[in-house]
Amino acid sequence: MSHTKAQLADLVQVTLKQPHTHGGQPHKEGDKLKVRPDQVKRLKKHGKID
């Protein structure tokens, strides 16, 4: 998936509080990810971030 500059500017950095698979890659608690605002909502809903 390619991103435009506007899309990249909209990404939010989050810190995981639980293990999570993102983009097909496993990540552990404490890892930092850059995600879209809609993904932030979903991660919060599932208790993966604060």
CHARMM-style PDB file with segment names, atoms N, HN, CA, C and O in Angstrom:
ATOM      1  N   MET     1       0.850  -1.177   0.000  1.00  0.00      PROA
ATOM      2  CA  MET     1       0.000   0.000   0.000  1.00  0.00      PROA
ATOM      3  C   MET     1       0.894   1.237   0.000  1.00  0.00      PROA
ATOM      4  O   MET     1       1.783   1.358   0.843  1.00  0.00      PROA
ATOM      5  N   SER     2       0.668   2.141  -0.924  1.00  0.00      PROA
ATOM      6  HN  SER     2      -0.054   2.043  -1.609  1.00  0.00      PROA
ATOM      7  CA  SER     2       1.460   3.365  -0.962  1.00  0.00      PROA
ATOM      8  C   SER     2       0.690   4.472  -0.248  1.00  0.00      PROA
ATOM      9  O   SER     2      -0.540   4.476  -0.222  1.00  0.00      PROA
ATOM     10  N   HSD     3       1.434   5.407   0.328  1.00  0.00      PROA
ATOM     11  HN  HSD     3       2.433   5.404   0.308  1.00  0.00      PROA
ATOM     12  CA  HSD     3       0.837   6.524   1.049  1.00  0.00      PROA
ATOM     13  C   HSD     3       1.243   7.824   0.373  1.00  0.00      PROA
ATOM     14  O   HSD     3       2.368   7.970  -0.103  1.00  0.00      PROA
ATOM     15  N   THR     4       0.304   8.767   0.340  1.00  0.00      PROA
ATOM     16  HN  THR     4      -0.610   8.649   0.728  1.00  0.00      PROA
ATOM     17  CA  THR     4       0.650  10.104  -0.125  1.00  0.00      PROA
ATOM     18  C   THR     4       1.238  10.866   1.044  1.00  0.00      PROA
ATOM     19  O   THR     4       1.165  10.404   2.182  1.00  0.00      PROA
ATOM     20  N   LYS     5       1.829  12.042   0.778  1.00  0.00      PROA
ATOM     21  HN  LYS     5       1.888  12.417  -0.147  1.00  0.00      PROA
ATOM     22  CA  LYS     5       2.381  12.848   1.867  1.00  0.00      PROA
ATOM     23  C   LYS     5       1.289  13.228   2.861  1.00  0.00      PROA
ATOM     24  O   LYS     5       1.536  13.257   4.067  1.00  0.00      PROA
ATOM     25  N   ALA     6       0.089  13.519   2.372  1.00  0.00      PROA
ATOM     26  HN  ALA     6      -0.111  13.496   1.393  1.00  0.00      PROA
ATOM     27  CA  ALA     6      -1.011  13.880   3.263  1.00  0.00      PROA
ATOM     28  C   ALA     6      -1.359  12.697   4.162  1.00  0.00      PROA
ATOM     29  O   ALA     6      -1.601  12.886   5.354  1.00  0.00      PROA
ATOM     30  N   GLN     7      -1.390  11.500   3.623  1.00  0.00      PROA
ATOM     31  HN  GLN     7      -1.194  11.347   2.655  1.00  0.00      PROA
ATOM     32  CA  GLN     7      -1.709  10.325   4.426  1.00  0.00      PROA
ATOM     33  C   GLN     7      -0.624  10.089   5.479  1.00  0.00      PROA
ATOM     34  O   GLN     7      -0.937   9.787   6.630  1.00  0.00      PROA
ATOM     35  N   LEU     8       0.630  10.220   5.099  1.00  0.00      PROA
ATOM     36  HN  LEU     8       0.885  10.465   4.163  1.00  0.00      PROA
ATOM     37  CA  LEU     8       1.716  10.022   6.052  1.00  0.00      PROA
ATOM     38  C   LEU     8       1.649  11.052   7.170  1.00  0.00      PROA
ATOM     39  O   LEU     8       1.957  10.739   8.320  1.00  0.00      PROA
ATOM     40  N   ALA     9       1.254  12.270   6.846  1.00  0.00      PROA
ATOM     41  HN  ALA     9       1.005  12.525   5.912  1.00  0.00      PROA
ATOM     42  CA  ALA     9       1.154  13.325   7.847  1.00  0.00      PROA
ATOM     43  C   ALA     9       0.032  13.035   8.839  1.00  0.00      PROA
ATOM     44  O   ALA     9       0.070  13.512   9.974  1.00  0.00      PROA
ATOM     45  N   ASP    10      -0.960  12.263   8.423  1.00  0.00      PROA
ATOM     46  HN  ASP    10      -0.991  11.876   7.502  1.00  0.00      PROA
ATOM     47  CA  ASP    10      -2.098  11.946   9.281  1.00  0.00      PROA
ATOM     48  C   ASP    10      -1.829  10.787  10.234  1.00  0.00      PROA
ATOM     49  O   ASP    10      -2.653  10.516  11.107  1.00  0.00      PROA
ATOM     50  N   LEU    11      -0.705  10.100  10.093  1.00  0.00      PROA
ATOM     51  HN  LEU    11      -0.036  10.320   9.383  1.00  0.00      PROA
ATOM     52  CA  LEU    11      -0.415   8.960  10.949  1.00  0.00      PROA
ATOM     53  C   LEU    11      -0.127   9.414  12.375  1.00  0.00      PROA
ATOM     54  O   LEU    11       0.438  10.483  12.605  1.00  0.00      PROA
ATOM     55  N   VAL    12      -0.528   8.581  13.316  1.00  0.00      PROA
ATOM     56  HN  VAL    12      -0.987   7.713  13.128  1.00  0.00      PROA
ATOM     57  CA  VAL    12      -0.369   8.850  14.742  1.00  0.00      PROA
ATOM     58  C   VAL    12       0.536   7.771  15.321  1.00  0.00      PROA
ATOM     59  O   VAL    12       0.350   6.587  15.043  1.00  0.00      PROA
ATOM     60  N   GLN    13       1.519   8.177  16.128  1.00  0.00      PROA
ATOM     61  HN  GLN    13       1.670   9.140  16.354  1.00  0.00      PROA
ATOM     62  CA  GLN    13       2.376   7.188  16.777  1.00  0.00      PROA
ATOM     63  C   GLN    13       1.720   6.732  18.072  1.00  0.00      PROA
ATOM     64  O   GLN    13       1.306   7.554  18.890  1.00  0.00      PROA
ATOM     65  N   VAL    14       1.625   5.413  18.256  1.00  0.00      PROA
ATOM     66  HN  VAL    14       1.961   4.745  17.592  1.00  0.00      PROA
ATOM     67  CA  VAL    14       1.049   4.833  19.467  1.00  0.00      PROA
ATOM     68  C   VAL    14       2.045   3.850  20.061  1.00  0.00      PROA
ATOM     69  O   VAL    14       2.932   3.352  19.367  1.00  0.00      PROA
ATOM     70  N   THR    15       1.892   3.574  21.352  1.00  0.00      PROA
ATOM     71  HN  THR    15       1.172   3.978  21.916  1.00  0.00      PROA
ATOM     72  CA  THR    15       2.714   2.592  22.042  1.00  0.00      PROA
ATOM     73  C   THR    15       1.810   1.456  22.501  1.00  0.00      PROA
ATOM     74  O   THR    15       0.818   1.682  23.193  1.00  0.00      PROA
ATOM     75  N   LEU    16       2.155   0.252  22.117  1.00  0.00      PROA
ATOM     76  HN  LEU    16       2.961   0.068  21.554  1.00  0.00      PROA
ATOM     77  CA  LEU    16       1.337  -0.911  22.465  1.00  0.00      PROA
ATOM     78  C   LEU    16       1.459  -1.245  23.944  1.00  0.00      PROA
ATOM     79  O   LEU    16       2.541  -1.162  24.525  1.00  0.00      PROA
ATOM     80  N   LYS    17       0.327  -1.627  24.548  1.00  0.00      PROA
ATOM     81  HN  LYS    17      -0.551  -1.694  24.075  1.00  0.00      PROA
ATOM     82  CA  LYS    17       0.372  -2.114  25.927  1.00  0.00      PROA
ATOM     83  C   LYS    17       0.115  -3.616  25.980  1.00  0.00      PROA
ATOM     84  O   LYS    17       0.102  -4.212  27.057  1.00  0.00      PROA
ATOM     85  N   GLN    18      -0.089  -4.224  24.810  1.00  0.00      PROA
ATOM     86  HN  GLN    18      -0.078  -3.739  23.935  1.00  0.00      PROA
ATOM     87  CA  GLN    18      -0.250  -5.670  24.669  1.00  0.00      PROA
ATOM     88  C   GLN    18       0.367  -6.085  23.344  1.00  0.00      PROA
ATOM     89  O   GLN    18       0.482  -5.259  22.439  1.00  0.00      PROA
ATOM     90  N   PRO    19       0.766  -7.346  23.209  1.00  0.00      PROA
ATOM     91  CA  PRO    19       1.249  -7.816  21.905  1.00  0.00      PROA
ATOM     92  C   PRO    19       0.164  -7.639  20.841  1.00  0.00      PROA
ATOM     93  O   PRO    19      -1.029  -7.708  21.138  1.00  0.00      PROA
ATOM     94  N   HSD    20       0.590  -7.413  19.614  1.00  0.00      PROA
ATOM     95  HN  HSD    20       1.559  -7.357  19.372  1.00  0.00      PROA
ATOM     96  CA  HSD    20      -0.355  -7.155  18.527  1.00  0.00      PROA
ATOM     97  C   HSD    20       0.325  -7.441  17.189  1.00  0.00      PROA
ATOM     98  O   HSD    20       1.526  -7.217  17.038  1.00  0.00      PROA
ATOM     99  N   THR    21      -0.444  -7.936  16.222  1.00  0.00      PROA
ATOM    100  HN  THR    21      -1.419  -8.119  16.345  1.00  0.00      PROA
ATOM    101  CA  THR    21       0.064  -8.119  14.868  1.00  0.00      PROA
ATOM    102  C   THR    21      -0.440  -6.960  14.025  1.00  0.00      PROA
ATOM    103  O   THR    21      -1.645  -6.722  13.944  1.00  0.00      PROA
ATOM    104  N   HSD    22       0.481  -6.239  13.399  1.00  0.00      PROA
ATOM    105  HN  HSD    22       1.460  -6.433  13.465  1.00  0.00      PROA
ATOM    106  CA  HSD    22       0.135  -5.072  12.576  1.00  0.00      PROA
ATOM    107  C   HSD    22       0.852  -5.220  11.246  1.00  0.00      PROA
ATOM    108  O   HSD    22       2.067  -5.411  11.207  1.00  0.00      PROA
ATOM    109  N   GLY    23       0.107  -5.134  10.167  1.00  0.00      PROA
ATOM    110  HN  GLY    23      -0.881  -4.979  10.199  1.00  0.00      PROA
ATOM    111  CA  GLY    23       0.710  -5.262   8.840  1.00  0.00      PROA
ATOM    112  C   GLY    23       1.354  -6.627   8.636  1.00  0.00      PROA
ATOM    113  O   GLY    23       2.328  -6.762   7.895  1.00  0.00      PROA
ATOM    114  N   GLY    24       0.797  -7.639   9.304  1.00  0.00      PROA
ATOM    115  HN  GLY    24       0.006  -7.529   9.906  1.00  0.00      PROA
ATOM    116  CA  GLY    24       1.322  -8.996   9.174  1.00  0.00      PROA
ATOM    117  C   GLY    24       2.575  -9.249  10.000  1.00  0.00      PROA
ATOM    118  O   GLY    24       3.151 -10.335   9.935  1.00  0.00      PROA
ATOM    119  N   GLN    25       3.003  -8.259  10.773  1.00  0.00      PROA
ATOM    120  HN  GLN    25       2.536  -7.377  10.826  1.00  0.00      PROA
ATOM    121  CA  GLN    25       4.215  -8.387  11.588  1.00  0.00      PROA
ATOM    122  C   GLN    25       3.853  -8.391  13.083  1.00  0.00      PROA
ATOM    123  O   GLN    25       3.094  -7.536  13.539  1.00  0.00      PROA
ATOM    124  N   PRO    26       4.391  -9.343  13.834  1.00  0.00      PROA
ATOM    125  CA  PRO    26       4.113  -9.341  15.278  1.00  0.00      PROA
ATOM    126  C   PRO    26       4.885  -8.222  15.980  1.00  0.00      PROA
ATOM    127  O   PRO    26       6.040  -7.943  15.655  1.00  0.00      PROA
ATOM    128  N   HSD    27       4.230  -7.598  16.937  1.00  0.00      PROA
ATOM    129  HN  HSD    27       3.292  -7.825  17.202  1.00  0.00      PROA
ATOM    130  CA  HSD    27       4.842  -6.540  17.744  1.00  0.00      PROA
ATOM    131  C   HSD    27       4.580  -6.860  19.209  1.00  0.00      PROA
ATOM    132  O   HSD    27       3.561  -7.460  19.549  1.00  0.00      PROA
ATOM    133  N   LYS    28       5.511  -6.454  20.080  1.00  0.00      PROA
ATOM    134  HN  LYS    28       6.340  -5.967  19.804  1.00  0.00      PROA
ATOM    135  CA  LYS    28       5.374  -6.753  21.502  1.00  0.00      PROA
ATOM    136  C   LYS    28       4.963  -5.506  22.283  1.00  0.00      PROA
ATOM    137  O   LYS    28       4.995  -4.387  21.771  1.00  0.00      PROA
ATOM    138  N   GLU    29       4.579  -5.733  23.527  1.00  0.00      PROA
ATOM    139  HN  GLU    29       4.553  -6.642  23.943  1.00  0.00      PROA
ATOM    140  CA  GLU    29       4.233  -4.636  24.420  1.00  0.00      PROA
ATOM    141  C   GLU    29       5.379  -3.627  24.462  1.00  0.00      PROA
ATOM    142  O   GLU    29       6.545  -4.002  24.581  1.00  0.00      PROA
ATOM    143  N   GLY    30       5.033  -2.348  24.362  1.00  0.00      PROA
ATOM    144  HN  GLY    30       4.086  -2.043  24.265  1.00  0.00      PROA
ATOM    145  CA  GLY    30       6.034  -1.283  24.394  1.00  0.00      PROA
ATOM    146  C   GLY    30       6.505  -0.831  23.020  1.00  0.00      PROA
ATOM    147  O   GLY    30       7.118   0.228  22.891  1.00  0.00      PROA
ATOM    148  N   ASP    31       6.221  -1.632  21.983  1.00  0.00      PROA
ATOM    149  HN  ASP    31       5.722  -2.493  22.087  1.00  0.00      PROA
ATOM    150  CA  ASP    31       6.605  -1.226  20.628  1.00  0.00      PROA
ATOM    151  C   ASP    31       5.801  -0.009  20.210  1.00  0.00      PROA
ATOM    152  O   ASP    31       4.651   0.158  20.617  1.00  0.00      PROA
ATOM    153  N   LYS    32       6.407   0.833  19.401  1.00  0.00      PROA
ATOM    154  HN  LYS    32       7.341   0.697  19.071  1.00  0.00      PROA
ATOM    155  CA  LYS    32       5.746   2.025  18.872  1.00  0.00      PROA
ATOM    156  C   LYS    32       5.385   1.768  17.403  1.00  0.00      PROA
ATOM    157  O   LYS    32       6.199   1.266  16.628  1.00  0.00      PROA
ATOM    158  N   LEU    33       4.153   2.121  17.042  1.00  0.00      PROA
ATOM    159  HN  LEU    33       3.492   2.528  17.671  1.00  0.00      PROA
ATOM    160  CA  LEU    33       3.663   1.968  15.674  1.00  0.00      PROA
ATOM    161  C   LEU    33       3.100   3.290  15.192  1.00  0.00      PROA
ATOM    162  O   LEU    33       2.631   4.097  15.995  1.00  0.00      PROA
ATOM    163  N   LYS    34       3.142   3.516  13.895  1.00  0.00      PROA
ATOM    164  HN  LYS    34       3.523   2.861  13.243  1.00  0.00      PROA
ATOM    165  CA  LYS    34       2.465   4.660  13.294  1.00  0.00      PROA
ATOM    166  C   LYS    34       1.239   4.117  12.566  1.00  0.00      PROA
ATOM    167  O   LYS    34       1.343   3.283  11.667  1.00  0.00      PROA
ATOM    168  N   VAL    35       0.077   4.616  12.980  1.00  0.00      PROA
ATOM    169  HN  VAL    35      -0.007   5.294  13.711  1.00  0.00      PROA
ATOM    170  CA  VAL    35      -1.191   4.113  12.455  1.00  0.00      PROA
ATOM    171  C   VAL    35      -2.119   5.265  12.086  1.00  0.00      PROA
ATOM    172  O   VAL    35      -1.917   6.403  12.510  1.00  0.00      PROA
ATOM    173  N   ARG    36      -3.137   4.954  11.293  1.00  0.00      PROA
ATOM    174  HN  ARG    36      -3.301   4.030  10.949  1.00  0.00      PROA
ATOM    175  CA  ARG    36      -4.151   5.942  10.920  1.00  0.00      PROA
ATOM    176  C   ARG    36      -5.084   6.203  12.108  1.00  0.00      PROA
ATOM    177  O   ARG    36      -5.206   5.357  12.994  1.00  0.00      PROA
ATOM    178  N   PRO    37      -5.737   7.359  12.132  1.00  0.00      PROA
ATOM    179  CA  PRO    37      -6.667   7.669  13.228  1.00  0.00      PROA
ATOM    180  C   PRO    37      -7.765   6.616  13.422  1.00  0.00      PROA
ATOM    181  O   PRO    37      -8.149   6.341  14.559  1.00  0.00      PROA
ATOM    182  N   ASP    38      -8.272   6.028  12.349  1.00  0.00      PROA
ATOM    183  HN  ASP    38      -7.960   6.252  11.425  1.00  0.00      PROA
ATOM    184  CA  ASP    38      -9.307   4.993  12.503  1.00  0.00      PROA
ATOM    185  C   ASP    38      -8.734   3.747  13.174  1.00  0.00      PROA
ATOM    186  O   ASP    38      -9.449   3.044  13.888  1.00  0.00      PROA
ATOM    187  N   GLN    39      -7.456   3.470  12.951  1.00  0.00      PROA
ATOM    188  HN  GLN    39      -6.875   4.041  12.371  1.00  0.00      PROA
ATOM    189  CA  GLN    39      -6.820   2.331  13.597  1.00  0.00      PROA
ATOM    190  C   GLN    39      -6.614   2.603  15.093  1.00  0.00      PROA
ATOM    191  O   GLN    39      -6.678   1.682  15.908  1.00  0.00      PROA
ATOM    192  N   VAL    40      -6.367   3.867  15.449  1.00  0.00      PROA
ATOM    193  HN  VAL    40      -6.315   4.615  14.787  1.00  0.00      PROA
ATOM    194  CA  VAL    40      -6.229   4.227  16.861  1.00  0.00      PROA
ATOM    195  C   VAL    40      -7.510   3.852  17.599  1.00  0.00      PROA
ATOM    196  O   VAL    40      -7.457   3.248  18.670  1.00  0.00      PROA
ATOM    197  N   LYS    41      -8.655   4.207  17.034  1.00  0.00      PROA
ATOM    198  HN  LYS    41      -8.699   4.698  16.164  1.00  0.00      PROA
ATOM    199  CA  LYS    41      -9.941   3.888  17.667  1.00  0.00      PROA
ATOM    200  C   LYS    41     -10.094   2.391  17.878  1.00  0.00      PROA
ATOM    201  O   LYS    41     -10.512   1.949  18.948  1.00  0.00      PROA
ATOM    202  N   ARG    42      -9.758   1.617  16.867  1.00  0.00      PROA
ATOM    203  HN  ARG    42      -9.418   1.976  15.998  1.00  0.00      PROA
ATOM    204  CA  ARG    42      -9.896   0.152  16.942  1.00  0.00      PROA
ATOM    205  C   ARG    42      -8.928  -0.432  17.982  1.00  0.00      PROA
ATOM    206  O   ARG    42      -9.302  -1.317  18.752  1.00  0.00      PROA
ATOM    207  N   LEU    43      -7.691   0.062  18.001  1.00  0.00      PROA
ATOM    208  HN  LEU    43      -7.387   0.781  17.375  1.00  0.00      PROA
ATOM    209  CA  LEU    43      -6.714  -0.431  18.981  1.00  0.00      PROA
ATOM    210  C   LEU    43      -7.148  -0.110  20.413  1.00  0.00      PROA
ATOM    211  O   LEU    43      -6.972  -0.928  21.316  1.00  0.00      PROA
ATOM    212  N   LYS    44      -7.718   1.086  20.621  1.00  0.00      PROA
ATOM    213  HN  LYS    44      -7.861   1.751  19.887  1.00  0.00      PROA
ATOM    214  CA  LYS    44      -8.217   1.454  21.943  1.00  0.00      PROA
ATOM    215  C   LYS    44      -9.384   0.548  22.335  1.00  0.00      PROA
ATOM    216  O   LYS    44      -9.451   0.072  23.468  1.00  0.00      PROA
ATOM    217  N   LYS    45     -10.279   0.317  21.417  1.00  0.00      PROA
ATOM    218  HN  LYS    45     -10.224   0.704  20.497  1.00  0.00      PROA
ATOM    219  CA  LYS    45     -11.453  -0.529  21.672  1.00  0.00      PROA
ATOM    220  C   LYS    45     -11.038  -1.918  22.135  1.00  0.00      PROA
ATOM    221  O   LYS    45     -11.688  -2.511  22.996  1.00  0.00      PROA
ATOM    222  N   HSD    46      -9.955  -2.436  21.563  1.00  0.00      PROA
ATOM    223  HN  HSD    46      -9.427  -1.954  20.864  1.00  0.00      PROA
ATOM    224  CA  HSD    46      -9.485  -3.785  21.894  1.00  0.00      PROA
ATOM    225  C   HSD    46      -8.448  -3.802  23.011  1.00  0.00      PROA
ATOM    226  O   HSD    46      -7.868  -4.849  23.298  1.00  0.00      PROA
ATOM    227  N   GLY    47      -8.209  -2.650  23.647  1.00  0.00      PROA
ATOM    228  HN  GLY    47      -8.680  -1.799  23.414  1.00  0.00      PROA
ATOM    229  CA  GLY    47      -7.314  -2.585  24.785  1.00  0.00      PROA
ATOM    230  C   GLY    47      -5.842  -2.718  24.455  1.00  0.00      PROA
ATOM    231  O   GLY    47      -5.041  -3.042  25.333  1.00  0.00      PROA
ATOM    232  N   LYS    48      -5.469  -2.477  23.211  1.00  0.00      PROA
ATOM    233  HN  LYS    48      -6.120  -2.214  22.498  1.00  0.00      PROA
ATOM    234  CA  LYS    48      -4.076  -2.609  22.795  1.00  0.00      PROA
ATOM    235  C   LYS    48      -3.259  -1.359  23.106  1.00  0.00      PROA
ATOM    236  O   LYS    48      -2.039  -1.432  23.247  1.00  0.00      PROA
ATOM    237  N   ILE    49      -3.939  -0.194  23.214  1.00  0.00      PROA
ATOM    238  HN  ILE    49      -4.931  -0.135  23.099  1.00  0.00      PROA
ATOM    239  CA  ILE    49      -3.289   1.078  23.543  1.00  0.00      PROA
ATOM    240  C   ILE    49      -4.181   1.832  24.514  1.00  0.00      PROA
ATOM    241  O   ILE    49      -5.354   1.497  24.675  1.00  0.00      PROA
ATOM    242  N   ASP    50      -3.621   2.860  25.166  1.00  0.00      PROA
ATOM    243  HN  ASP    50      -2.668   3.132  25.035  1.00  0.00      PROA
ATOM    244  CA  ASP    50      -4.413   3.727  26.047  1.00  0.00      PROA
ATOM    245  C   ASP    50      -5.019   4.862  25.261  1.00  0.00      PROA
ATOM    246  OT1 ASP    50      -5.721   5.700  25.828  1.00  0.00      PROA
TER     247      ASP     50
END
